[in-house]
Amino acid sequence: MLGLLSAAAALLASAGAFKLLRGGTVRSALNAARLPGADRLSERFAGRLAGLAELLVAFAAVVLGGRLAAGLLATAFAVLALVSIRMMAVAAGQDCGCFAGPSGITHWHTGVNVAYAVACLLGVLAPSPSLLRELTDHPWTGSALTLSALLLAFLSYLLMTALPELLSAASRVEVVR
């Protein structure tokens, strides 16, 4: 369970870091989803606020662990899943505002967010120690777990960003025989 929670935290932290550093396109994505009140915040402030919240949740998961951290991760990914569902209903293909570069919202976003929300909810039911504690108590296995979690987070990122673009490009390629 700790590996999945750590991967969720790493993915959330990377999205949060991009938003915090660059401001992101969070408000544009929320406007495209027609969420009420989205236009009240400046683009830069909305991105930085979302980025800070994501980083804090990820930090809590990595440092504290336990039910509370898993619950915060589950809540964050559930909210992201709901926003992606809404965006797919009213603005499919609109930039999701998740990461540094533009990435159109797809069902892959929803799938990844739902999968992490469920995994983190299971982490509430079966709590595990923090990744930091695992690294402290068992440096070798903790390091392997960290690398595996980072790999899973990166693959999740690719599922949301590169795979939809690859599938779209492949559908436009004519097969010559």
Beta strands, then each sheet from edge to edge (+ up, - down):
end
